[in-house]
């Protein structure tokens, strides 16, 4: 019998918050010694008024934390800061507005921290509508640090620049949500591509794939000529991992006319990273029954030094006042469990050759 996954709360309270700072998206991994390293797009919600949404992470930096038990967290400071704005987009850094949406892995004795470079654009904004505006670009960028024998960061992260471009035959105006996977001597970089025009709900978002050799982590990355997955409800935050020969993806998607207001991660499965089948439409339902408290993003605790699927995940949720900081994102811990796929709705979503 085939299996899928379900998410069960590991605690009845948030395990982590960075108040008065805030973090929206995280990417954690467990090293060989069992310590969890977390990279987070950190920002100050008390910041400039130019942001329509004070919980927007558009102007974030990448901050590095670690924990042994999800009870005590150590703040290691800023791992990747915003780039330089010269007054001209043509000469400014492609992350001069911010460094958001982390995606981390360990390969070849190095910690590879991918993130979404926000820019080049004038950091003074305004930034009211970041979904479809062609004048607010962004590409996936990379910073690299040495790793110690356990796989933990052992030095500062050094920026390598942008690793994606807009040269793919499928048109996109911005790249976001990187997820690197090391497999068969390659680094496979999954990411969200935002296309031009307004999709409702967000149907202009697809999942792309770029590849390079594990020996050349800074690239060049070759983007697959077509998106590897697209849905009729948009696509966010591809959380991809491989178990044996099987590929898995948790993918955040949006409402349907039959189920308005629902944001949830579906579970997709593939025999390779180019063909995906939806096996469970409700692996993780992010919408809470409490107003304003639904999770916006979820990321498993990756296990690059272990076989098998991830067993834990961090997911943010807005504090509704019950936990002391109303209106701020906090992180909840979830267990990921395998269950029979008896109730899954299965259908082929996309088939594309390698």
C-alpha positions as CSV (number, residue, x, y, z in Angstrom):
1,X,0.0,0.0,0.0
2,X,1.3,3.4,-0.9
3,X,1.9,6.0,1.9
4,X,1.7,9.7,2.3
5,X,2.4,12.0,5.2
6,X,0.5,13.8,7.9
7,X,1.6,16.5,10.4
8,X,0.9,16.3,14.1
9,X,1.7,19.1,16.6
10,X,4.8,18.2,18.6
11,X,4.0,20.9,21.3
12,X,0.9,22.8,22.3
13,X,2.7,26.1,22.2
14,X,5.1,27.9,19.9
15,X,8.7,26.7,20.4
16,X,10.5,29.7,19.1
17,X,10.0,33.4,18.4
18,X,12.5,36.2,17.8
19,X,10.4,39.2,19.1
20,X,10.8,42.1,18.7
21,X,12.2,40.8,15.3
22,X,10.1,38.6,13.2
23,X,10.8,35.7,10.8
24,X,8.4,34.4,8.2
25,X,10.3,31.6,6.3
26,X,13.0,29.3,7.7
27,X,15.2,26.5,6.5
28,X,16.5,24.1,9.2
29,X,18.8,21.1,9.0
30,X,20.2,18.6,11.5
31,X,23.9,17.9,11.5
32,X,25.7,14.7,12.3
33,X,25.8,15.5,16.0
34,X,22.1,16.1,16.2
35,X,22.2,19.9,16.4
36,X,19.7,21.8,14.3
37,X,20.8,24.8,12.4
38,X,18.1,27.3,11.3
39,X,18.3,30.0,8.7
40,X,15.5,32.6,8.8
41,X,14.5,35.6,6.8
42,X,14.6,38.1,9.7
43,X,13.1,41.5,9.7
44,X,11.7,44.2,12.0
45,X,7.9,44.6,11.8
46,X,8.3,48.0,13.3
47,X,10.2,49.1,10.2
48,X,9.5,51.6,7.5
49,X,6.0,52.6,6.5
50,X,6.7,51.9,2.9
51,X,5.6,48.3,3.4
52,X,1.8,47.8,3.1
53,X,2.1,44.6,5.1
54,X,4.2,44.9,8.2
55,X,4.7,41.2,8.2
56,X,6.3,41.3,4.7
57,X,9.8,39.8,4.6
58,X,10.7,41.6,1.5
59,X,13.5,43.6,3.3
60,X,14.7,40.7,5.4
61,X,18.3,39.6,6.1
62,X,19.3,36.0,6.6
63,X,19.9,35.3,10.3
64,X,21.4,32.1,11.7
65,X,20.1,30.3,14.8
66,X,20.8,26.8,16.3
67,X,19.2,24.6,18.9
68,X,19.7,21.2,20.5
69,X,16.2,20.6,21.8
70,X,13.8,23.2,20.4
71,X,13.7,24.7,23.9
72,X,16.8,26.9,23.9
73,X,17.9,28.7,20.7
74,X,21.3,30.4,20.1
75,X,21.3,33.5,17.9
76,X,24.5,33.5,15.8
77,X,23.7,36.9,14.1
78,X,23.3,37.9,10.5
79,X,24.6,35.2,8.1
80,X,23.7,37.2,4.9
81,X,23.0,40.9,4.8
82,X,21.3,43.0,2.2
83,X,23.4,44.1,-0.7
84,X,24.3,47.6,-1.9
85,X,22.0,50.1,-3.7
86,X,24.0,52.6,-5.8
87,X,21.0,54.7,-6.9
88,X,20.9,52.8,-10.2
89,X,19.4,49.3,-10.7
90,X,22.0,48.6,-13.4
91,X,24.9,48.8,-11.0
92,X,23.2,47.7,-7.7
93,X,23.4,44.3,-6.1
94,X,20.5,41.9,-6.9
95,X,19.7,41.6,-3.2
96,X,19.9,45.3,-2.4
97,X,16.3,45.4,-1.1
98,X,16.5,42.2,0.9
99,X,17.5,38.5,1.3
100,X,14.5,36.3,1.9
101,X,13.2,32.8,1.6
102,X,16.2,30.6,2.7
103,X,17.0,27.1,1.4
104,X,20.0,25.3,2.9
105,X,21.9,22.1,2.3
106,X,25.4,20.6,3.0
107,X,27.5,19.3,0.1
108,X,31.2,18.7,-0.4
109,X,32.3,20.1,3.0
110,X,30.4,23.3,2.5
111,X,27.1,24.7,3.8
112,X,25.1,26.1,0.8
113,X,22.6,28.8,1.8
114,X,20.4,29.7,-1.1
115,X,18.0,32.7,-0.8
116,X,15.7,34.9,-2.8
117,X,17.5,38.2,-3.7
118,X,15.1,41.1,-3.6
119,X,16.1,43.6,-6.3
120,X,17.8,45.3,-7.9
121,X,15.3,48.0,-7.1
122,X,15.2,51.2,-5.0
123,X,15.1,50.1,-1.3
124,X,13.1,53.2,-0.5
125,X,10.1,51.4,-2.0
126,X,7.1,51.5,-2.0
127,X,6.3,47.8,-1.8
128,X,2.6,47.4,-1.7
129,X,2.0,44.7,-4.3
130,X,4.9,42.2,-4.7
131,X,3.0,39.4,-6.4
132,X,2.9,40.5,-10.0
133,X,4.8,43.7,-10.4
134,X,7.5,43.4,-13.1
135,X,9.5,46.3,-11.6
136,X,10.1,44.3,-8.4
137,X,12.4,41.5,-9.7
138,X,14.4,38.9,-7.9
139,X,16.6,35.9,-8.5
140,X,17.9,33.0,-6.4
141,X,21.2,33.8,-4.9
142,X,23.8,31.7,-3.0
143,X,26.2,32.2,-0.1
144,X,28.7,29.5,1.0
145,X,30.4,28.7,4.3
146,X,32.8,26.0,5.2
147,X,31.4,23.0,7.2
148,X,33.0,21.3,10.1
149,X,33.2,17.5,10.5
150,X,29.6,17.4,11.8
151,X,28.3,19.5,8.9
152,X,27.8,22.6,11.0
153,X,28.8,26.1,9.6
154,X,32.5,26.6,10.5
155,X,33.0,30.1,9.2
156,X,31.4,33.1,7.6
157,X,29.1,32.9,4.6
158,X,30.5,34.4,1.4
159,X,28.1,35.6,-1.3
160,X,28.5,33.9,-4.7
161,X,25.9,36.1,-6.5
162,X,22.8,35.1,-8.4
163,X,22.6,31.5,-9.6
164,X,19.4,31.8,-11.7
165,X,18.5,34.1,-14.6
166,X,15.5,34.9,-16.7
167,X,16.8,33.0,-19.8
168,X,14.5,30.0,-19.5
169,X,12.0,29.6,-22.4
170,X,9.2,29.9,-19.9
171,X,8.8,33.5,-18.9
172,X,9.2,34.6,-15.3
173,X,9.7,37.9,-13.7
174,X,10.9,36.7,-10.3
175,X,12.3,33.6,-8.6
176,X,11.7,32.7,-5.0
177,X,11.4,29.8,-2.5
178,X,14.7,27.9,-3.2
179,X,15.0,24.3,-2.2
180,X,18.3,22.5,-3.0
181,X,18.6,18.7,-3.1
182,X,21.9,16.9,-3.5
183,X,21.5,13.7,-5.6
184,X,23.7,11.6,-7.9
185,X,26.6,14.1,-8.0
186,X,24.4,17.1,-8.7
187,X,22.8,20.0,-6.9
188,X,19.2,20.2,-8.0
189,X,17.7,23.6,-7.1
190,X,13.9,23.8,-7.1
191,X,12.3,27.2,-7.0
192,X,9.1,29.2,-7.6
193,X,8.9,31.2,-10.7
194,X,6.4,34.1,-10.8
195,X,5.1,34.8,-14.3
196,X,3.8,38.0,-15.7
197,X,0.1,38.9,-15.3
198,X,-2.3,38.4,-12.5
199,X,-3.3,34.8,-11.7
200,X,-6.3,34.2,-9.6
201,X,-5.5,32.6,-7.3
202,X,-1.8,32.9,-8.1
203,X,-2.0,30.6,-11.1
204,X,0.9,32.4,-12.6
205,X,3.3,30.7,-10.2
206,X,5.1,27.5,-11.3
207,X,8.0,25.3,-10.0
208,X,11.3,25.5,-11.9
209,X,14.4,23.4,-11.6
210,X,18.0,24.4,-12.1
211,X,21.0,22.0,-12.0
212,X,24.8,22.0,-11.5
213,X,27.5,19.6,-10.6
214,X,28.2,19.1,-6.9
215,X,31.8,20.2,-7.7
216,X,30.6,23.6,-8.9
217,X,28.1,24.8,-6.3
218,X,28.3,28.4,-7.5
219,X,27.3,27.3,-10.9
220,X,26.6,27.8,-13.7
221,X,23.1,26.4,-13.1
222,X,21.2,25.2,-16.1
223,X,17.4,25.8,-15.9
224,X,15.2,23.0,-17.2
225,X,13.4,24.3,-20.4
226,X,10.0,23.9,-18.9
227,X,8.5,24.2,-15.4
228,X,8.6,20.8,-13.7
229,X,5.2,21.4,-12.0
230,X,2.3,23.7,-12.5
231,X,-1.1,23.6,-11.0
232,X,-4.4,25.4,-11.5
233,X,-4.2,26.9,-8.0
234,X,-0.7,28.3,-8.0
235,X,2.4,27.0,-6.3
236,X,4.4,28.1,-3.3
237,X,7.3,26.9,-1.2
238,X,8.4,23.6,-2.8
239,X,9.7,21.3,-0.1
240,X,11.4,18.5,-2.0
241,X,13.3,15.4,-0.7
242,X,14.2,12.0,-1.9
243,X,13.8,8.7,-0.2
244,X,15.5,5.8,-2.0
245,X,14.5,6.2,-5.7
246,X,11.3,8.1,-4.9
247,X,11.0,11.9,-5.0
248,X,8.6,13.7,-2.7
249,X,7.4,17.3,-2.6
250,X,5.2,19.2,-0.1
251,X,3.7,22.2,-2.1
252,X,1.7,25.0,-0.8
253,X,-1.4,25.8,-2.9
254,X,-4.4,28.0,-2.6
255,X,-8.2,27.9,-2.5
256,X,-10.6,26.2,-4.8
257,X,-14.2,27.3,-5.4
258,X,-15.3,24.3,-3.5
259,X,-13.0,25.1,-0.5
260,X,-12.6,28.8,-0.3
261,X,-10.1,30.3,2.2
262,X,-8.0,27.1,2.4
263,X,-4.3,27.2,2.0
264,X,-2.6,23.8,2.3
265,X,0.4,21.7,1.4
266,X,-0.3,18.9,-0.9
267,X,2.0,15.8,-1.1
268,X,3.4,15.0,-4.6
269,X,5.4,12.0,-5.5
270,X,7.7,11.3,-8.5
271,X,9.9,8.6,-9.9
272,X,12.3,11.4,-11.0
273,X,12.4,15.2,-10.3
274,X,10.6,16.0,-13.6
275,X,7.3,14.1,-13.2
276,X,5.0,14.6,-10.3
277,X,1.7,13.1,-9.1
278,X,-0.5,14.5,-6.4
279,X,-1.1,11.7,-3.9
280,X,-2.6,13.7,-1.0
281,X,-4.3,17.1,-1.3
282,X,-4.3,17.7,2.5
283,X,-1.0,16.7,3.9
284,X,-0.8,19.9,5.9
285,X,-3.7,22.3,6.1
286,X,-2.3,25.7,7.0
287,X,-5.6,27.5,7.7
288,X,-6.5,27.5,11.4
289,X,-10.0,27.8,12.8
290,X,-8.9,30.8,14.7
291,X,-9.0,34.2,12.8
292,X,-5.6,35.4,11.7
293,X,-3.7,32.4,13.1
294,X,-3.2,30.2,10.0
295,X,0.4,29.2,9.2
296,X,1.9,31.1,6.2
297,X,4.9,28.8,5.6
298,X,6.2,25.4,6.6
299,X,9.6,23.8,6.2
300,X,10.8,20.3,7.3
301,X,13.9,19.9,9.3
302,X,16.2,18.5,6.6
303,X,18.4,15.6,7.4
304,X,21.2,15.6,4.8
305,X,23.2,13.0,6.7
306,X,20.4,10.5,7.3
307,X,18.3,8.2,5.1
308,X,14.6,8.4,5.2
309,X,12.0,11.3,5.2
310,X,12.2,14.3,7.5
311,X,10.5,13.7,10.8
312,X,10.0,17.3,12.1
313,X,8.9,20.6,10.6
314,X,8.8,24.2,11.7
315,X,5.7,26.2,10.6
316,X,4.9,29.8,11.4
317,X,1.7,31.1,12.8
318,X,0.6,34.6,13.8
319,X,0.2,34.9,17.5
320,X,-3.4,35.8,18.2
321,X,-2.5,37.1,21.7
322,X,-2.5,33.8,23.5
323,X,1.3,33.6,23.5
324,X,2.3,37.1,24.5
325,X,3.1,38.9,21.2
326,X,-0.1,39.4,19.3
327,X,0.3,40.0,15.6
328,X,3.8,38.5,15.2
329,X,4.9,35.3,13.5
330,X,6.1,32.6,15.8
331,X,7.3,29.1,14.9
332,X,5.5,25.9,15.9
333,X,7.0,22.4,15.8
334,X,5.3,19.5,14.1
335,X,5.9,15.8,13.7
336,X,5.8,14.4,10.2
337,X,4.3,10.9,10.2
338,X,3.8,8.4,7.3
339,X,0.3,7.1,6.9
340,X,-1.5,4.9,4.3
341,X,-2.6,7.0,1.3
342,X,-6.1,5.5,1.5
343,X,-7.9,8.9,1.4
344,X,-5.6,10.6,-1.0
345,X,-6.9,12.1,-4.2
346,X,-4.5,11.0,-6.9
347,X,-4.0,12.5,-10.3
348,X,-1.2,13.2,-12.7
349,X,-0.4,16.9,-12.6
350,X,2.4,17.3,-15.1
351,X,4.5,15.0,-17.2
352,X,7.7,16.3,-18.7
353,X,10.8,14.5,-19.9
354,X,14.3,15.2,-18.5
